[in-house]
Amino acid sequence: MRSDEPTRLMNEPLPAVAWLMVRAGGPDRGRRFDLRPRSHNKIGRSASCAIILDNDTVSKEHAKVLHIGNGHYDLLDLGSLNGTTLNGMRVNGRASLHDGDVIQIGNVKLIYKDIH
């Protein structure tokens, strides 16, 4: 093994263990966003977000999907104007995500898929 191989491997992104797919609500329908271990994915309209949704009902920094370990994720609303729902229930604080959950960010609906 060459001495530069461990460094190269450490810099490679970890494989996705879950993803979100836009189900409805604008031009991003069908788009998939991979979620990787040890990642905190901010969702919003801002270019600084990991998951950018092009929809006026989405705040610039609307919500965040937080990796909590062992491939599990929580959903957190960031004080957005239009709110965030999980399976039709408004998210206040953090909520655990499970395979098949429907997240609504403004008018955009996303499906959470656990693939680990």
Secondary structure, DSSP 8 states (H G I E B T S, - for coil): --TTHHHHHHHS----SEEEEEEESSTTTT-EEEE-TT-EEEEESSTTSSEE---TTS-TT-EEEEEEETTEEEEEE-S-SS-EEETTEE--SEEE--TT-EEEETTEEEEEEE--
